[in-house]
Amino acid sequence: MRHRPGPTIRLIVCAMLLGGIALTAAGCVTTGSTDTTGSIAARAATRSDADWRLVAEQQGARYRANPADAEAALAYAQALQALGERAQAVAVLQQASMRNPKDTALLGGYGRALADVGSYTQALDVLNRAHSPDQPDWRILSAQGAVLDQMGRHQDAQRYYSSALKIMPDEPSVLSNLGLSYALAKDLPKAEATLRRAVERPGTDPRVRQNLALVVGLQGRFPEAETIARADLPAEQASANVAYLKQMLAARSDLAANAAPPTATEKRKKALARKRPTEERVSAATIN
């Protein structure tokens, strides 16, 4: 049985994919940083569906002509991923990896594709084969951490991120993953501090800032979260992100209200409600 994150924070991983999470008009998506690790979800935000369909047609023909072509398989799977054909992307990369069992870039992409469809245990196994202890790849370490976060193993995930940061200090994509891992573990102050470090790095993907806005909003500082969310984005997308933040905060408030213990007044009201039907039945019996 797959382990799922707790409900109070589950919404922030609606589409977690090994490179960070950011808000869009449709919810949350990964950052573009995953492209460097063979991810098949890269740059999806910068191309239209028509562009991706063209890529899928071209790279699909190339892949079918030679299923052992690892580069074609990755490009074709990336296009399928962008078009929402995740299961087909997994199938393409599975076949290509069987023909290229030592291609680490291909294994990295395959592992990410497996994680994207929820096959976390298999994803970890594939990612473990994508690098070796004597030649660790910080990108793969970060990917492994993200899979562990999806499995609810946040402390294990944070160890992988720490290992990645030893190889590539202050890498924004890893810091973003680490910050979100802290958020999943319900350590929001540490999550915020880590995401602020990521945002301060030169060349950081603007969507990492949206992760920071999310975590700030989850702490109840909505005006500040709204200001952060509106930075770096077109007005329409910023408004969509702000609306999403409001939905998340409302959902979190509802969960908190349901989880809160009843007050003394509420307890007395419930006791009276339970007692009243009995009293009415006694009165009715006396009248009869």
TISEBA-671835 format. One record per atom (N, C-alpha, C, CB): residue in three letters; z, x, y. Coordinates in steps of 0.2 Angstrom, whole numbers, plus 2048, in hexadecimal, padded with zeros to 3 digits. Each point is the difference from the previous one (the first is absolute). Glycine has a CB too. Example, Ala and Ser with C-alpha at 12.3 -4.5 7.8 and 13.67 -1.06 7.14 Angstrom:
2
ALA8278427E4;ALA8007FC806;ALA800804806;ALA8067F77FA;SER7F680780B;SER801804806;SER8037FC805;SER7F68067FD;
This chain:
288
MET8008047FA;MET8007FC806;MET800804806;MET8067F77FA;ARG7F680880B;ARG7FF804806;ARG8067FE805;ARG7F48007FF;HIS80F806803;HIS8067FF805;HIS7FD7FF807;HIS8078077F9;ARG7FC7F480A;ARG7FD7FE807;ARG806802805;ARG7F87F77FC;PRO80580B80A;PRO805801806;PRO8047FA801;PRO7F9809805;GLY80D7F77FE;GLY8047FB802;GLY7FD7FB805;GLY80A8077FE;PRO7F87F3803;PRO7FC7FB804;PRO801802808;PRO8017F77F7;THR80580C80A;THR801801808;THR7FB804803;THR80C7FE7FE;ILE7F08067FE;ILE7FC805803;ILE7F98007FD;ILE80A807803;ARG7F57F57F8;ARG7FA8007FB;ARG7FA7FF805;ARG8077FC7F6;LEU7F980080F;LEU7FA7FF804;LEU7FD806803;LEU8057F5802;ILE7FF8117FF;ILE7FD806803;ILE7FB8047FB;ILE80A800808;VAL7F67FE7F2;VAL7FC8037FB;VAL7FB7FC7FD;VAL8098077FD;CYS7F47F4807;CYS7FB7FB7FD;CYS7FA8047FE;CYS8057F7808;ALA7FA80F7FB;ALA7FA8037FE;ALA801808800;ALA7F97F6804;MET80C80C7F9;MET802807800;MET7FB8047FC;MET80C7FD802;LEU7F1808800;LEU7FB8047FC;LEU800807802;LEU7F97F6800;LEU80D80D7FF;LEU8008077FF;LEU7FF805806;LEU7FD7FD7F5;GLY803800811;GLY7FF804806;GLY8037FD806;GLY7F58037FC;GLY8107F8803;GLY8037FD806;GLY7FE7F9800;GLY80180B806;ILE8027F17FE;ILE7FF7F9801;ILE7FF7FF808;ILE8067FD7F5;ALA7F67FE80C;ALA7FF7FE807;ALA7FE7F9801;ALA7FD80C803;LEU8047F1803;LEU7FF7F9800;LEU7F97FF803;LEU80B7FE802;THR7F17FD7FC;THR7FA7FE802;THR8007F8801;THR7FA80A7FB;ALA8017F3807;ALA8007F9801;ALA8017FC7FA;ALA7F8802809;ALA8068027F1;ALA8017FC7FA;ALA8068027FC;ALA7F48007FF;GLY810804804;GLY8078027FD;GLY800808800;GLY8007F67F9;CYS80280D802;CYS801807800;CYS7FB8047FC;CYS80C7FE802;VAL7F2808800;VAL7FB8047FD;VAL802807800;VAL7F77F8803;THR80580C7F9;THR802807800;THR7FD804805;THR8017FF7F4;THR80280780E;THR7FD804805;THR7FA8047FD;THR80B801806;GLY7F18017FF;GLY7FA8047FE;GLY8018067FD;GLY7FA7FA808;SER80C8097F8;SER8028077FE;SER7FE8017F9;SER809801809;THR7F77F97F3;THR8008017F8;THR7F98037FE;THR8087F77FF;ASP7F3809806;ASP7F98037FE;ASP8018077FE;ASP7FB7F8808;THR80980C7FA;THR8018077FF;THR8028017F8;THR80280280C;THR8017F97F1;THR8028017F9;THR7FC7FC7FB;THR80B801805;GLY7EF7FD7FD;GLY7FB7FD7FB;GLY8017F9800;GLY80080A7FA;SER8047F380B;SER8017F9800;SER7F97FC801;SER80C802805;ILE7F47F87F8;ILE7FA7FC800;ILE8017FB806;ILE7FD8027F4;ALA8087FE810;ALA8027FB805;ALA7FF803807;ALA8077FA7F8;ALA7F680C808;ALA7FF803807;ALA7FB7FD805;ALA80480A7FA;ARG7FE7F680C;ARG7FC7FE805;ARG7FD7F9800;ARG7FD80B801;ALA8077F17FB;ALA7FE7F97FF;ALA8007FC807;ALA8048007F4;ALA800802810;ALA8017FD807;ALA7FB801805;ALA80C8007FE;THR7EF805800;THR7FB802805;THR7F97FE7FE;THR80880A803;ARG7F77F37F7;ARG7FA7FD7FE;ARG8007F97FF;ARG7FE80B7FB;SER7FC7F2806;SER8007F97FF;SER7FF7FE7F8;SER7FB7FE80C;ASP8057FC7F2;ASP7FF7FE7F9;ASP7F88027FF;ASP8097F7800;ALA7F3808805;ALA7F98017FF;ALA7FF8077FE;ALA7FD7F7808;ASP80680E7FC;ASP8008077FF;ASP8028027F9;ASP80280280C;TRP8047FB7F2;TRP8028017F9;TRP7FC7FE7FB;TRP80B800804;ARG7F27FA7FD;ARG7FB7FD7FB;ARG7FA8057FF;ARG8047F4803;LEU7FA80F802;LEU7FA805800;LEU8028067FC;LEU7FC7FB80B;VAL80A8077F7;VAL8038067FC;VAL8017FF7F9;VAL80680480A;ALA7FC7F67F4;ALA8017FE7F9;ALA7FA8007FD;ALA80A7F9803;GLU7F1804800;GLU7F98007FD;GLU7FD8077FF;GLU7FE7F5805;GLN80380F800;GLN7FD8077FF;GLN8048047FB;GLN7FC7FF80C;GLN80A8017F5;GLN8048047FB;GLN8017FE7F9;GLN80680380A;GLY7F97F67F6;GLY8007FD7F9;GLY7FA8027FC;GLY8067F6805;ALA7F480A7FF;ALA7FA8027FC;ALA8018087FE;ALA7F97F7807;ARG80980D7FE;ARG8018077FE;ARG8058017FA;ARG7FE80280C;TYR8077FA7F4;TYR8058007FA;TYR7FD7FE7FA;TYR8097FE808;ARG7F47FC7F8;ARG7FD7FE7FA;ARG7FA8057FD;ARG8027F4804;ALA7FB80F800;ALA7FB8057FE;ALA8048067FD;ALA7F87FD809;ASN80E8047F9;ASN8038067FD;ASN8087FF800;ASN7F7808803;PRO80C7F47F8;PRO8077FE800;PRO805806800;PRO7FC7F67FA;ALA801810805;ALA804806800;ALA801803807;ALA7FD8027F4;ASP7FF7FB811;ASP800803807;ASP8077FE803;ASP7F3800801;ALA8118047FF;ALA8077FF803;ALA8007FE807;ALA8058087F8;GLU7F77FB80C;GLU7FF7FF807;GLU7FD7F9801;GLU7FF80C803;ALA7FC7F27F9;ALA7FD7F9801;ALA8057FB7FE;ALA7F58057FE;ALA80F7FC7FD;ALA8057FC7FD;ALA8057FE805;ALA7FE8047F5;LEU80580180F;LEU805800805;LEU7FD7FB806;LEU80580B7FD;ALA7F57F7805;ALA7FD7FD805;ALA7FF7F87FF;ALA7FA80B804;TYR8037F47F6;TYR7FF7F97FE;TYR8077FC7FF;TYR7F58047FA;ALA8107FF803;ALA8067FD7FF;ALA8037FF807;ALA8028057F5;GLN7FD7FF810;GLN8037FF807;GLN7FD7FA803;GLN80280C801;ALA7F77F37FE;ALA7FD7FA803;ALA8027FA7FC;ALA7F6807803;LEU80B7F97F7;LEU8037FA7FC;LEU8077FE802;LEU7F98047F7;GLN80B80280A;GLN8077FE803;GLN8007FD807;GLN80480A7F9;ALA7F77F880B;ALA8007FD807;ALA7FE7F9800;ALA7FD80C804;LEU7FF7F27F7;LEU7FD7FA7FF;LEU8057FB7FC;LEU7F4805801;GLY8117FE7FD;GLY8057FC7FC;GLY7FF8007F8;GLY8017F980A;GLU7FA80B7F4;GLU7FF8007F9;GLU8048057FD;GLU7F47FC802;ARG8138047FE;ARG8048057FD;ARG8008017F9;ARG8077FD809;ALA7F87FE7F3;ALA8008017F9;ALA7FA8047FE;ALA8067F57FE;GLN7F4809805;GLN7FA8037FF;GLN800808802;GLN7FA7F5801;ALA80A80C804;ALA801807802;ALA8038047FB;ALA8007FC80C;VAL8068017F1;VAL8038037FB;VAL7FC8027FA;VAL80A7FA804;ALA7F28017FA;ALA7FB8017FA;ALA7FC806802;ALA8007F47FD;VAL7FD80C809;VAL7FB806801;VAL804806800;VAL7F97F9807;LEU80D8087FC;LEU803806800;LEU8038027F9;LEU8037FE80C;GLN7FE7FD7F0;GLN8038017F9;GLN7FA8047FC;GLN8087F6801;GLN7F2807800;GLN7FB8037FC;GLN7FE807802;GLN7FB7F47FE;ALA80580D809;ALA7FE806803;ALA8068057FE;ALA7FA7FB809;SER80C8037F7;SER8058057FE;SER8008027F9;SER8077FB809;MET7F78017F3;MET7FF8027F8;MET7FA805800;MET8047F47FC;ARG7F780C808;ARG7FB805800;ARG802806804;ARG7F87F77FE;ASN80D809806;ASN802805804;ASN808801800;ASN7F67FF807;PRO80D8027F3;PRO8078007FF;PRO804805804;PRO7FE7FC7F5;LYS7FE80980E;LYS804805804;LYS7FE800807;LYS8008077F6;ASP7FD7F480C;ASP7FE7FF808;ASP8067FD803;ASP7F37FF7FD;THR811805807;THR8067FE803;THR7FF7FB805;THR80580B7FE;ALA7F57F6806;ALA7FF7FB805;ALA7FE7F97FD;ALA7FC809808;LEU8017F77F3;LEU7FE7FA7FC;LEU8067FD7FD;LEU7F58047FE;LEU8108007FF;LEU8067FD7FE;LEU8047FD805;LEU8008097F7;GLY8007FB80F;GLY8047FD805;GLY7FE7F9803;GLY80280C803;GLY7F77F37FD;GLY7FD7FA802;GLY8027FB7FB;GLY7F7805806;TYR8087FC7F3;TYR8027FC7FB;TYR8077FE800;TYR7F78057F9;GLY80D7FF808;GLY8077FF800;GLY8027FB806;GLY80380B7FB;ARG7FA7F680A;ARG8017FB806;ARG7FD7F97FF;ARG80080A807;ALA7FA7F67F5;ALA7FD7FA7FF;ALA8057FC7FB;ALA7F4805802;LEU80F7FE7F9;LEU8047FD7FB;LEU8067FD804;LEU7FC8087F7;ALA8077FC80D;ALA8067FE804;ALA7FE7F9804;ALA80480C801;ASP7F67F4802;ASP7FE7FB804;ASP7FF7F97FC;ASP7FA808807;VAL8057F87F2;VAL8007FA7FC;VAL8077FF7FD;VAL7F38027FE;GLY812802804;GLY8077FF7FD;GLY8018047F9;GLY8007F5806;SER7FC80F7F8;SER8018047FA;SER803806801;SER7F67FB7FB;TYR811805807;TYR803805803;TYR8028067FB;TYR8057F8808;THR7FD8067F2;THR8028057FB;THR7FA8047FE;THR8097F87FC;GLN7F1805803;GLN7FA8037FF;GLN7FE804806;GLN7FC7F77F8;ALA80580780E;ALA7FE804806;ALA804806800;ALA7FD7F5806;LEU80980B7F9;LEU804806800;LEU7FE8057FB;LEU80A7F9803;ASP7F48057F7;ASP7FD8047FA;ASP7FA804803;ASP8057F87F7;VAL7F680480C;VAL7FA803802;VAL802805806;VAL7F97F57FC;LEU80B809809;LEU801804805;LEU8048067FE;LEU8017F6807;ASN80380A7F4;ASN8038067FD;ASN7FB8057FE;ASN80A7F97FC;ARG7F0805801;ARG7FB8047FE;ARG7FB802806;ARG8017FA7F5;ALA800804811;ALA7FC802805;ALA802806804;ALA7FE7F4801;HIS80880F7FD;HIS802807802;HIS8058037FB;HIS7FE7FC80C;SER80480A7F5;SER8048037FC;SER806803803;SER7F78037F9;PRO80F7FE804;PRO806803803;PRO7FE807804;PRO8077FA7F8;ASP7F580A805;ASP7FE806803;ASP7FB800806;ASP8038057F5;GLN7FA7F580B;GLN7FB7FF806;GLN8017F8802;GLN7F88097FB;PRO80E7F6808;PRO8017F9803;PRO7FC7FE806;PRO80C8027FC;ASP7F27F8804;ASP7FC7FD805;ASP8057FB804;ASP7F58027F9;TRP80C80080D;TRP8047FC804;TRP7FE7F8801;TRP80380A806;ARG7F67F67FA;ARG7FD7F9800;ARG8027FC7FA;ARG7F7804807;ILE8087FF7F3;ILE8027FD7FA;ILE8077FE7FF;ILE7F78067FB;LEU80E7FF808;LEU8077FF800;LEU8027FA804;LEU80180C7FE;SER7FB7F3808;SER8017FA804;SER7FE7FA7FC;SER7FF80780B;ALA7FB7F97F2;ALA7FE7FB7FC;ALA8057FE7FB;ALA7F4803802;GLN80E8017FA;GLN8057FF7FB;GLN8077FD803;GLN7FB8097F9;GLY8077F980D;GLY8057FD803;GLY7FF7F9802;GLY80380B804;ALA7F77F37FE;ALA7FE7F9802;ALA8007FC7FA;ALA7FA804809;VAL8047FE7F1;VAL8007FC7FA;VAL8077FF7FE;VAL7F58057FC;LEU80F800804;LEU8077FF7FF;LEU8047FB804;LEU80080C7FC;ASP7FE7F480B;ASP8037FB804;ASP7FE7F97FE;ASP7FF808809;GLN7FA7F77F5;GLN7FE7FA7FD;GLN8047FD7FA;GLN7F5803805;MET80D8027F8;MET8047FE7FA;MET8087FF801;MET7F88077F9;GLY8097FA80E;GLY8077FF802;GLY8058067FF;GLY7FE7F57FD;ARG7FF811801;ARG8038067FF;ARG800805806;ARG7FD7FF7F4;HIS8077FE811;HIS7FF803807;HIS803807800;HIS8017F5805;GLN80580D7F8;GLN803806800;GLN7FB8057FD;GLN80B7FB800;ASP7F28037FA;ASP7FB8057FD;ASP7FA801805;ASP8047FC7F4;ALA7FA7FF80F;ALA7FA800804;ALA802805806;ALA7FC7F47FD;GLN80A80C806;GLN801804805;GLN8018077FE;GLN8067F7805;ARG7FB80B7F5;ARG8008077FE;ARG7F9802800;ARG80A7FE7F9;TYR7F17FE805;TYR7F9802800;TYR7FE801807;TYR7FE7FA7F5;TYR804802810;TYR7FE801806;TYR802806803;TYR8007F4802;SER80780E7FC;SER803806803;SER7FC8067FD;SER80B7FA801;SER7F38067F9;SER7FC8057FD;SER7FA801804;SER8057FE7F5;ALA7F77FC80C;ALA7FA801804;ALA801803807;ALA7FC7F67FA;LEU80A808809;LEU801803807;LEU802807800;LEU8047F5803;LYS7FE80E7F7;LYS801807800;LYS7FA804800;LYS80A7FD7F9;ILE7F1800804;ILE7F9803800;ILE7FC7FF807;ILE8007FE7F3;MET8017FC80F;MET7FD7FE807;MET8057FD804;MET7F57FE7FA;PRO80F80680A;PRO8057FD804;PRO7FD7FC806;PRO80780A7FD;ASP7FD7F0804;ASP7FE7FB805;ASP7FA7FD7FF;ASP807807808;GLU7F67F97F2;GLU7F97FC7FF;GLU8027F9802;GLU7FC8097F7;PRO8007F480D;PRO8017F9803;PRO8007FB7FA;PRO7FC80380B;SER7FF7FE7F1;SER7FF7FB7FA;SER8068007FB;SER7F4801801;VAL80F8057FE;VAL8058007FC;VAL8077FE803;VAL7FA80A7FA;LEU8067F780C;LEU8067FE804;LEU8007F8801;LEU80080B806;SER7FA7F27FA;SER7FF7F9800;SER8027FD7FA;SER7F7801808;ASN8078027F2;ASN8027FE7FA;ASN8088007FF;ASN7F58037FB;LEU80E803807;LEU8078017FF;LEU8047FB804;LEU7FE80C7FE;GLY7FF7F3809;GLY8047FB804;GLY8007F97FD;GLY7FD80780A;LEU7FD7F77F3;LEU8007F97FD;LEU8048007FA;LEU7F57FF804;SER80C8077F8;SER8048007FA;SER8077FF802;SER7F88087FB;TYR80A7FB80B;TYR8077FE802;TYR8017F9802;TYR80180C804;ALA7FA7F17FF;ALA8007F9802;ALA8017FC7F9;ALA7F980280B;LEU8038007F0;LEU8007FC7FA;LEU8078007FD;LEU7F48027FE;ALA810804803;ALA8068017FE;ALA8067FD804;ALA7FC80B7FB;LYS8017F280B;LYS8047FC804;LYS804805805;LYS8017F77F8;ASP7FD80F809;ASP803805805;ASP7FB800806;ASP8068077F6;LEU7FB7F480E;LEU7FB7FF805;LEU801805806;LEU8007F47FD;PRO80680F805;PRO801805805;PRO7FC8067FD;PRO80B7FB804;LYS7F68077F6;LYS7FD8067FE;LYS7F87FF7FF;LYS80A8037FA;ALA7F47F7805;ALA7F97FF800;ALA7FD800807;ALA8027F87F6;GLU80180680F;GLU7FE800806;GLU7FF807803;GLU8067F5802;ALA80080F7FC;ALA800807803;ALA7FA8047FC;ALA80C800802;THR7F27FF7F8;THR7FB8037FD;THR7F97FE802;THR8078017F6;LEU7F87F980B;LEU7FA7FD803;LEU7FF803807;LEU8017F67F9;ARG80480B80B;ARG7FF802807;ARG7FE8087FF;ARG8097F8805;ARG7F980B7F6;ARG7FE8077FF;ARG7F88007FF;ARG80C8047FC;ALA7F27F7800;ALA7F98007FE;ALA7FC7FE806;ALA8037FC7F4;VAL7FF7FF810;VAL7FC7FE806;VAL800806805;VAL8047F47FE;GLU800810802;GLU800806805;GLU7FB8057FE;GLU80C7FE803;ARG7F28027F7;ARG7FB8067FE;ARG7F97FF803;ARG8078017F5;PRO7F680480D;PRO7F97FF803;PRO7FC7FE7FB;PRO802809808;GLY7F97F27FA;GLY7FB7FE7FB;GLY8027FB7FB;GLY7FB80A802;THR80B7F37FF;THR8037FB7FC;THR7FC7F9800;THR80B805801;ASP7F37F87F9;ASP7FD7FA800;ASP8047FB804;ASP7FB8037F5;PRO8017F9810;PRO8047FB804;PRO8037FB7FC;PRO7F8802808;ARG8067FD7F2;ARG8037FB7FC;ARG8078027FD;ARG7F57FC7FD;VAL80D80A803;VAL8078027FF;VAL8057FE805;VAL7FB80A7FA;ARG8027F580C;ARG8047FD806;ARG8027F97FE;ARG7FB808808;GLN8007F57F5;GLN8027F97FE;GLN8057FF7FB;GLN7F47FD802;ASN80D8087F9;ASN8058017FB;ASN807800804;ASN7F88067F8;LEU8087FF80D;LEU806800804;LEU8027FA804;LEU7FD80C802;ALA7FE7F0800;ALA8017FA804;ALA8037FB7FB;ALA7F7802807;LEU8077FE7F2;LEU8037FC7FB;LEU8078017FF;LEU7F58007FB;VAL80D807804;VAL8068027FF;VAL8057FE806;VAL7FC8097F8;VAL8027F880E;VAL8047FF806;VAL8017F8800;VAL7FB80A806;GLY8007F27F8;GLY8007F9800;GLY8057FD7FB;GLY7F5800804;LEU80B8047F6;LEU8057FE7FB;LEU807801802;LEU7F78027F8;GLN80A80280D;GLN807801802;GLN8027FC806;GLN7FF80B7FD;GLY7FC7F0804;GLY8027FB805;GLY7FE801807;GLY8097FD7F9;ARG7F4809809;ARG7FE802806;ARG7F97FE802;ARG80880A7FF;PHE7F77F0801;PHE7F97FD800;PHE7FC802807;PHE8047F77F8;PRO7FF80980E;PRO7FC802806;PRO7FE8077FF;PRO8077F8807;GLU7FD80D7F6;GLU7FE807800;GLU7FA8007FA;GLU80C804804;ALA7F57F87F7;ALA7FB8007FA;ALA7FA7FE803;ALA8097FE7F8;GLU7F77FD80C;GLU7FA7FD803;GLU7FC805805;GLU8057F47FF;THR7FF810804;THR7FD805805;THR7FD8057FC;THR8087FE808;ILE7FB8047F2;ILE7FD8057FC;ILE7FA7FE7FC;ILE80B8057FE;ALA7F57F4800;ALA7FA7FD7FC;ALA7FA800805;ALA8087FA7F9;ARG7F980580D;ARG7FA7FF805;ARG7FD806802;ARG8067F6804;ALA7FD8107FA;ALA7FD806802;ALA7FB8027FC;ALA80B804804;ASP7F07FF7FE;ASP7FA8037FD;ASP7FB7FB7FC;ASP80880A7FE;LEU7F97F0803;LEU7FC7FB7FD;LEU7FD7FB805;LEU8078017F6;PRO7F37FD808;PRO7FD7FA804;PRO8047FA801;PRO7F58047FC;ALA80B7F9809;ALA8047FA802;ALA8017FB7FA;ALA7FD80280C;GLU7FD7FD7F1;GLU8007FA7FB;GLU8038037FA;GLU7F57FC804;GLN80A80A7FA;GLN8048027FA;GLN807801801;GLN7F68067FC;ALA80C7FC80A;ALA807801802;ALA8037F9800;ALA7FE80A807;SER7FF7F17FB;SER8037FA800;SER8017FD7F9;SER7FB7FE80B;ALA8018047F1;ALA8007FE7F9;ALA8068047FD;ALA7F47FD7FF;ASN80D809802;ASN8058047FE;ASN8077FD802;ASN7F980A7FF;VAL8077F4807;VAL8077FD803;VAL8017FA7FD;VAL7FE80580B;ALA7FD7F77F4;ALA8017F97FC;ALA8038027F9;ALA7F77FA807;TYR80680B7F6;TYR8038027F9;TYR807802800;TYR7F48037FD;LEU80D801808;LEU807802801;LEU8057FA801;LEU7FC80B805;LYS8027F07FF;LYS8047FA801;LYS8017FD7F9;LYS7FC7FF80C;GLN7FF8007F0;GLN8017FD7F9;GLN8048047FC;GLN7F57FB801;MET80B80B7FF;MET8048047FC;MET808800802;MET7F68087FE;LEU80B7F8809;LEU8077FF802;LEU8027F97FE;LEU7FE80880A;ALA7FE7F37F7;ALA8027F97FE;ALA8028007F9;ALA7F97FB809;ALA8038087F3;ALA8018007F8;ALA8078037FF;ALA7F38007FD;ARG80E806806;ARG8068047FF;ARG8067FC802;ARG7F980B802;SER8067F1804;SER8067FC802;SER8027FB7FB;SER7FC80280C;ASP7FE7FB7F2;ASP8027FA7FB;ASP8038037FA;ASP7F67FA804;LEU80880C7F9;LEU8038037FA;LEU807802802;LEU7F58047FC;ALA80D7FE80A;ALA806802802;ALA8057FA800;ALA7FB80A806;ALA8027F17FD;ALA8047F9800;ALA8027FE7F9;ALA7FA7FD80C;ASN8018037F0;ASN8017FD7F9;ASN8058057FC;ASN7F47FB800;ALA80C80B802;ALA8048057FC;ALA807800803;ALA7F78077FD;ALA80A7F6809;ALA807801804;ALA8057FB7FC;ALA7FA80380B;PRO80C8007F5;PRO8057FC7FD;PRO8027FA804;PRO80580A7FA;PRO7FD7F0803;PRO8017FA805;PRO807801804;PRO7FA7F97F7;THR80680480F;THR806801804;THR8057FB7FE;THR7F9803809;ALA80D7FE7F9;ALA8067FB7FE;ALA7FE7F9802;ALA808809802;THR7F57F6804;THR7FE7F9801;THR7FB7FD7FB;THR80280280C;GLU7F98027F2;GLU7FB7FE7FB;GLU8037FF7FA;GLU7F7807806;LYS80E7FD7F8;LYS8037FF7F9;LYS8047F9800;LYS80180C7FF;ARG8027F2807;ARG8047FA801;ARG7FB7FA7FF;ARG809806807;LYS7F17FB7FC;LYS7FB7FA800;LYS7FE7FF7F9;LYS7FC80380C;LYS8028037F0;LYS7FE7FF7FA;LYS8057FD7FB;LYS7F980A802;ALA80E7F87FF;ALA8057FD7FC;ALA8017F9802;ALA80680B800;LEU7F97F3806;LEU8007F8801;LEU7FB7FD7FD;LEU80680280B;ALA7F48017F5;ALA7FA7FD7FE;ALA8017FF7F8;ALA7F9805809;ARG80A7FF7F4;ARG8018007F9;ARG8057FA7FE;ARG7FD80C7FF;LYS8087F4806;LYS8067FB7FF;LYS7FE7F9801;LYS808809803;ARG7F47F6802;ARG7FE7F9802;ARG7FD7FC7FB;ARG7FE80580B;PRO7FE7FD7F1;PRO7FD7FB7FB;PRO8067FE7FB;PRO7F5805800;THR8107FF7FE;THR8057FE7FC;THR8047FB803;THR80080B7FB;GLU8027F680C;GLU8047FB803;GLU7FC7F9800;GLU805809807;GLU7F57F77FA;GLU7FC7FA801;GLU8007FC7F9;GLU7F9805809;ARG8077FF7F1;ARG8007FD7FA;ARG8077FD7FE;ARG7F78087FC;VAL80E7FB807;VAL8077FE7FF;VAL8017F9804;VAL80480C7FE;SER7F97F4808;SER8017FA804;SER7FC7FA7FD;SER80180780A;ALA7F97FB7F3;ALA7FC7FA7FD;ALA8047FE7FA;ALA7F5805804;ALA80E7FF7F8;ALA8047FD7FA;ALA8067FC802;ALA7FC80A7FA;THR8077F880C;THR8067FC802;THR7FD7F9802;THR80680A804;ILE7F57F6800;ILE7FD7F9802;ILE7FE7FC7FA;ILE7FC80580B;ASN8017FE7F0;ASN7FE7FC7FA;ASN8067FE7FD;ASN7F68057FF;
